[in-house]
Amino acid sequence: MICRIQEFRYKDVVCVEDGTRLGYVGDVEIDTHSAQLKSIVIYGKFRWLFFGREEDIVVPWEEIHIIGEDTILVNIAPPPRKKSKRNKWAASFREDTVKEE
């Protein structure tokens, strides 16, 4: 299968271990001396309240298992998800109301 770099942007990247969807390919890193693809970069998700992005995920070529028509399967651990402060606040509020009753 022949694939252009631009076509990578429309492929989902999925972790083989647990099926977590990591996102779409945002960029690639190429070694210009050997003309080889070294890694793919998945841009971090946008943050709503604080603006900016989460950290980018860089997948080395060695960790890419299969490049399919629509999906790229990789063998990397997904980044840990941070718990929302809002959820912590809501949980503590519920505990307070239960104690009052």
N, CA and C atoms as an extended XYZ file, in Angstrom:
303
Properties=species:S:1:pos:R:3:atomname:S:1:resname:S:1:resid:I:1 pbc="F F F"
N         0.844       -1.178        0.000 N   MET     1
C         0.000        0.000        0.000 CA  MET     1
C         0.888        1.240        0.000 C   MET     1
N         0.617        2.142       -0.895 N   ILE     2
C         1.336        3.405       -0.955 CA  ILE     2
C         0.469        4.466       -0.293 C   ILE     2
N         1.095        5.271        0.560 N   CYS     3
C         0.344        6.280        1.303 CA  CYS     3
C         1.136        7.582        1.327 C   CYS     3
N         0.481        8.674        1.080 N   ARG     4
C         1.124        9.984        1.168 CA  ARG     4
C         1.079       10.474        2.607 C   ARG     4
N         2.000       11.337        2.942 N   ILE     5
C         2.059       11.859        4.309 CA  ILE     5
C         0.776       12.606        4.653 C   ILE     5
N         0.222       13.322        3.717 N   GLN     6
C        -1.012       14.072        3.960 CA  GLN     6
C        -2.168       13.142        4.328 C   GLN     6
N        -2.179       11.934        3.791 N   GLU     7
C        -3.241       10.980        4.089 CA  GLU     7
C        -3.167       10.458        5.523 C   GLU     7
N        -2.010       10.573        6.171 N   PHE     8
C        -1.872       10.150        7.569 CA  PHE     8
C        -2.776       10.969        8.472 C   PHE     8
N        -3.054       12.211        8.132 N   ARG     9
C        -3.866       13.094        8.977 CA  ARG     9
C        -5.293       12.581        9.154 C   ARG     9
N        -5.748       11.722        8.276 N   TYR    10
C        -7.119       11.232        8.349 CA  TYR    10
C        -7.211        9.828        8.936 C   TYR    10
N        -6.105        9.331        9.469 N   LYS    11
C        -6.095        7.984       10.041 CA  LYS    11
C        -6.152        8.057       11.565 C   LYS    11
N        -7.038        7.258       12.146 N   ASP    12
C        -7.107        7.134       13.598 CA  ASP    12
C        -5.897        6.365       14.092 C   ASP    12
N        -5.370        6.760       15.241 N   VAL    13
C        -4.280        6.011       15.866 CA  VAL    13
C        -4.868        5.322       17.093 C   VAL    13
N        -4.736        3.991       17.156 N   VAL    14
C        -5.348        3.196       18.211 CA  VAL    14
C        -4.274        2.350       18.888 C   VAL    14
N        -4.334        2.294       20.216 N   CYS    15
C        -3.408        1.484       21.003 CA  CYS    15
C        -3.837        0.022       20.927 C   CYS    15
N        -2.907       -0.855       20.611 N   VAL    16
C        -3.200       -2.285       20.467 CA  VAL    16
C        -3.543       -2.920       21.810 C   VAL    16
N        -2.895       -2.480       22.884 N   GLU    17
C        -3.057       -3.118       24.192 CA  GLU    17
C        -4.486       -3.054       24.727 C   GLU    17
N        -5.090       -1.862       24.673 N   ASP    18
C        -6.423       -1.728       25.272 CA  ASP    18
C        -7.467       -1.101       24.351 C   ASP    18
N        -7.102       -0.816       23.110 N   GLY    19
C        -8.058       -0.266       22.157 CA  GLY    19
C        -8.353        1.207       22.329 C   GLY    19
N        -7.525        1.910       23.084 N   THR    20
C        -7.729        3.334       23.310 CA  THR    20
C        -7.442        4.109       22.038 C   THR    20
N        -8.358        4.998       21.683 N   ARG    21
C        -8.153        5.867       20.528 CA  ARG    21
C        -7.290        7.039       20.979 C   ARG    21
N        -6.117        7.204       20.383 N   LEU    22
C        -5.190        8.259       20.777 CA  LEU    22
C        -5.419        9.550       20.016 C   LEU    22
N        -6.025        9.482       18.865 N   GLY    23
C        -6.294       10.678       18.071 CA  GLY    23
C        -5.858       10.473       16.627 C   GLY    23
N        -5.710       11.595       15.912 N   TYR    24
C        -5.277       11.567       14.527 CA  TYR    24
C        -3.812       11.987       14.440 C   TYR    24
N        -3.150       11.564       13.383 N   VAL    25
C        -1.766       11.966       13.160 CA  VAL    25
C        -1.760       13.457       12.852 C   VAL    25
N        -0.956       14.200       13.608 N   GLY    26
C        -0.858       15.631       13.380 CA  GLY    26
C         0.380       16.005       12.588 C   GLY    26
N         1.433       15.198       12.733 N   ASP    27
C         2.698       15.500       12.080 CA  ASP    27
C         3.521       14.220       11.994 C   ASP    27
N         4.570       14.246       11.207 N   VAL    28
C         5.502       13.121       11.113 CA  VAL    28
C         6.920       13.658       11.245 C   VAL    28
N         7.811       12.796       11.710 N   GLU    29
C         9.224       13.147       11.779 CA  GLU    29
C         9.977       12.262       10.798 C   GLU    29
N        10.747       12.900        9.916 N   ILE    30
C        11.472       12.181        8.877 CA  ILE    30
C        12.952       12.486        9.011 C   ILE    30
N        13.774       11.442        8.908 N   ASP    31
C        15.225       11.613        8.885 CA  ASP    31
C        15.607       11.975        7.457 C   ASP    31
N        16.088       13.194        7.255 N   THR    32
C        16.380       13.655        5.897 CA  THR    32
C        17.632       13.013        5.312 C   THR    32
N        18.517       12.487        6.164 N   HIS    33
C        19.725       11.841        5.642 CA  HIS    33
C        19.423       10.463        5.077 C   HIS    33
N        18.577        9.706        5.752 N   SER    34
C        18.261        8.357        5.284 CA  SER    34
C        16.912        8.277        4.573 C   SER    34
N        16.154        9.383        4.575 N   ALA    35
C        14.828        9.433        3.943 CA  ALA    35
C        13.879        8.391        4.534 C   ALA    35
N        13.923        8.228        5.865 N   GLN    36
C        13.056        7.269        6.535 CA  GLN    36
C        12.125        7.990        7.503 C   GLN    36
N        10.919        7.449        7.618 N   LEU    37
C         9.968        7.954        8.595 CA  LEU    37
C        10.408        7.477        9.977 C   LEU    37
N        10.637        8.401       10.897 N   LYS    38
C        11.128        8.045       12.232 CA  LYS    38
C        10.006        7.927       13.253 C   LYS    38
N         8.990        8.791       13.165 N   SER    39
C         7.888        8.728       14.132 CA  SER    39
C         6.695        9.515       13.620 C   SER    39
N         5.559        9.243       14.248 N   ILE    40
C         4.359       10.048       13.993 CA  ILE    40
C         4.043       10.810       15.280 C   ILE    40
N         3.446       11.976       15.123 N   VAL    41
C         3.122       12.826       16.257 CA  VAL    41
C         1.613       13.033       16.294 C   VAL    41
N         1.039       12.780       17.463 N   ILE    42
C        -0.388       13.014       17.682 CA  ILE    42
C        -0.485       14.228       18.589 C   ILE    42
N        -1.080       15.286       18.087 N   TYR    43
C        -1.181       16.513       18.877 CA  TYR    43
C        -2.055       16.285       20.098 C   TYR    43
N        -1.694       16.939       21.206 N   GLY    44
C        -2.473       16.836       22.427 CA  GLY    44
C        -3.850       17.473       22.262 C   GLY    44
N        -4.778       17.015       23.067 N   LYS    45
C        -6.146       17.540       23.005 CA  LYS    45
C        -6.201       18.956       23.568 C   LYS    45
N        -7.142       19.737       23.066 N   PHE    46
C        -7.315       21.105       23.541 CA  PHE    46
C        -7.857       21.114       24.962 C   PHE    46
N        -7.427       22.093       25.729 N   ARG    47
C        -7.983       22.335       27.065 CA  ARG    47
C        -8.954       23.494       26.944 C   ARG    47
N       -10.097       23.369       27.549 N   TRP    48
C       -11.123       24.400       27.411 CA  TRP    48
C       -10.879       25.584       28.334 C   TRP    48
N       -10.688       25.326       29.586 N   LEU    49
C       -10.641       26.406       30.548 CA  LEU    49
C        -9.307       27.136       30.552 C   LEU    49
N        -8.213       26.405       30.473 N   PHE    50
C        -6.897       27.021       30.596 CA  PHE    50
C        -6.257       27.324       29.248 C   PHE    50
N        -6.956       27.024       28.165 N   PHE    51
C        -6.436       27.203       26.815 CA  PHE    51
C        -5.133       26.424       26.657 C   PHE    51
N        -4.723       26.210       25.447 N   GLY    52
C        -3.531       25.420       25.199 CA  GLY    52
C        -3.892       23.977       24.897 C   GLY    52
N        -2.887       23.130       25.000 N   ARG    53
C        -3.084       21.716       24.680 CA  ARG    53
C        -2.417       20.844       25.722 C   ARG    53
N        -2.837       19.578       25.746 N   GLU    54
C        -2.137       18.578       26.537 CA  GLU    54
C        -0.853       18.226       25.781 C   GLU    54
N        -0.015       17.397       26.373 N   GLU    55
C         1.247       17.027       25.726 CA  GLU    55
C         0.990       16.200       24.469 C   GLU    55
N         1.852       16.404       23.471 N   ASP    56
C         1.778       15.618       22.248 CA  ASP    56
C         2.259       14.192       22.519 C   ASP    56
N         1.762       13.253       21.736 N   ILE    57
C         2.185       11.861       21.833 CA  ILE    57
C         3.059       11.575       20.617 C   ILE    57
N         4.287       11.143       20.859 N   VAL    58
C         5.212       10.794       19.781 CA  VAL    58
C         5.353        9.274       19.743 C   VAL    58
N         5.033        8.700       18.591 N   VAL    59
C         5.082        7.242       18.428 CA  VAL    59
C         6.252        6.905       17.503 C   VAL    59
N         7.302        6.275       18.037 N   PRO    60
C         8.425        5.883       17.177 CA  PRO    60
C         8.005        4.830       16.144 C   PRO    60
N         8.709        4.813       15.032 N   TRP    61
C         8.399        3.875       13.955 CA  TRP    61
C         8.382        2.424       14.438 C   TRP    61
N         9.260        2.090       15.370 N   GLU    62
C         9.354        0.721       15.871 CA  GLU    62
C         8.088        0.283       16.607 C   GLU    62
N         7.301        1.222       17.105 N   GLU    63
C         6.087        0.905       17.862 CA  GLU    63
C         4.831        0.881       17.002 C   GLU    63
N         4.971        1.140       15.709 N   ILE    64
C         3.825        1.080       14.796 CA  ILE    64
C         3.697       -0.355       14.302 C   ILE    64
N         2.523       -0.973       14.561 N   HIS    65
C         2.302       -2.368       14.149 CA  HIS    65
C         1.756       -2.459       12.728 C   HIS    65
N         0.654       -1.772       12.486 N   ILE    66
C        -0.013       -1.884       11.195 CA  ILE    66
C        -0.509       -0.505       10.773 C   ILE    66
N        -0.313       -0.193        9.520 N   ILE    67
C        -0.905        1.010        8.934 CA  ILE    67
C        -1.960        0.528        7.962 C   ILE    67
N        -3.219        0.730        8.341 N   GLY    68
C        -4.327        0.263        7.512 CA  GLY    68
C        -4.950        1.381        6.703 C   GLY    68
N        -6.066        1.085        6.085 N   GLU    69
C        -6.781        2.071        5.257 CA  GLU    69
C        -7.236        3.269        6.085 C   GLU    69
N        -7.802        3.009        7.278 N   ASP    70
C        -8.358        4.073        8.105 CA  ASP    70
C        -7.702        4.204        9.466 C   ASP    70
N        -6.918        3.210        9.866 N   THR    71
C        -6.417        3.148       11.236 CA  THR    71
C        -4.940        2.776       11.265 C   THR    71
N        -4.232        3.322       12.254 N   ILE    72
C        -2.857        2.938       12.525 CA  ILE    72
C        -2.846        2.304       13.912 C   ILE    72
N        -2.389        1.068       14.014 N   LEU    73
C        -2.311        0.373       15.290 CA  LEU    73
C        -0.899        0.524       15.851 C   LEU    73
N        -0.820        0.975       17.104 N   VAL    74
C         0.473        1.219       17.735 CA  VAL    74
C         0.557        0.493       19.067 C   VAL    74
N         1.784        0.271       19.521 N   ASN    75
C         1.997       -0.425       20.781 CA  ASN    75
C         2.667        0.524       21.773 C   ASN    75
N         1.924        1.521       22.226 N   ILE    76
C         2.417        2.413       23.275 CA  ILE    76
C         1.324        2.549       24.319 C   ILE    76
N         1.739        2.836       25.528 N   ALA    77
C         0.760        3.034       26.598 CA  ALA    77
C         0.126        4.411       26.428 C   ALA    77
N        -1.194        4.479       26.505 N   PRO    78
C        -1.841        5.790       26.399 CA  PRO    78
C        -1.481        6.659       27.595 C   PRO    78
N        -1.438        7.969       27.420 N   PRO    79
C        -1.104        8.832       28.548 CA  PRO    79
C        -2.175        8.727       29.622 C   PRO    79
N        -1.799        8.835       30.890 N   PRO    80
C        -2.803        8.746       31.956 CA  PRO    80
C        -3.760        9.925       31.883 C   PRO    80
N        -5.013        9.631       32.129 N   ARG    81
C        -6.025       10.693       32.115 CA  ARG    81
C        -6.075       11.374       33.468 C   ARG    81
N        -6.104       12.687       33.430 N   LYS    82
C        -6.186       13.447       34.667 CA  LYS    82
C        -7.647       13.580       35.062 C   LYS    82
N        -7.910       13.432       36.336 N   LYS    83
C        -9.272       13.584       36.815 CA  LYS    83
C        -9.614       15.064       36.865 C   LYS    83
N       -10.800       15.353       36.481 N   SER    84
C       -11.255       16.725       36.457 CA  SER    84
C       -11.471       17.246       37.878 C   SER    84
N       -11.087       18.489       38.117 N   LYS    85
C       -11.315       19.088       39.430 CA  LYS    85
C       -12.810       19.251       39.686 C   LYS    85
N       -13.550       19.455       38.628 N   ARG    86
C       -14.990       19.608       38.754 CA  ARG    86
C       -15.607       18.341       39.337 C   ARG    86
N       -15.151       17.186       38.886 N   ASN    87
C       -15.677       15.925       39.394 CA  ASN    87
C       -15.333       15.744       40.864 C   ASN    87
N       -14.131       16.154       41.282 N   LYS    88
C       -13.744       16.056       42.679 CA  LYS    88
C       -14.630       16.953       43.529 C   LYS    88
N       -14.883       18.169       43.040 N   TRP    89
C       -15.717       19.104       43.772 CA  TRP    89
C       -17.144       18.574       43.895 C   TRP    89
N       -17.662       18.041       42.830 N   ALA    90
C       -19.020       17.509       42.849 CA  ALA    90
C       -19.116       16.315       43.793 C   ALA    90
N       -18.094       15.480       43.813 N   ALA    91
C       -18.104       14.315       44.700 CA  ALA    91
C       -18.076       14.754       46.160 C   ALA    91
N       -17.284       15.754       46.491 N   SER    92
C       -17.225       16.214       47.877 CA  SER    92
C       -18.541       16.882       48.278 C   SER    92
N       -19.194       17.565       47.335 N   PHE    93
C       -20.480       18.183       47.623 CA  PHE    93
C       -21.530       17.117       47.929 C   PHE    93
N       -21.530       16.052       47.179 N   ARG    94
C       -22.493       14.975       47.412 CA  ARG    94
C       -22.260       14.324       48.775 C   ARG    94
N       -20.990       14.163       49.161 N   GLU    95
C       -20.681       13.572       50.459 CA  GLU    95
C       -21.181       14.467       51.588 C   GLU    95
N       -21.052       15.795       51.426 N   ASP    96
C       -21.519       16.729       52.459 CA  ASP    96
C       -23.039       16.668       52.620 C   ASP    96
N       -23.755       16.565       51.508 N   THR    97
C       -25.217       16.527       51.601 CA  THR    97
C       -25.686       15.231       52.239 C   THR    97
N       -24.975       14.163       52.005 N   VAL    98
C       -25.352       12.877       52.592 CA  VAL    98
C       -25.137       12.928       54.099 C   VAL    98
N       -24.068       13.564       54.562 N   LYS    99
C       -23.768       13.645       55.980 CA  LYS    99
C       -24.793       14.474       56.726 C   LYS    99
N       -25.345       15.508       56.092 N   GLU   100
C       -26.312       16.375       56.750 CA  GLU   100
C       -27.640       15.682       57.003 C   GLU   100
N       -27.998       14.766       56.153 N   GLU   101
C       -29.279       14.081       56.288 CA  GLU   101
C       -29.168       13.119       57.410 C   GLU   101
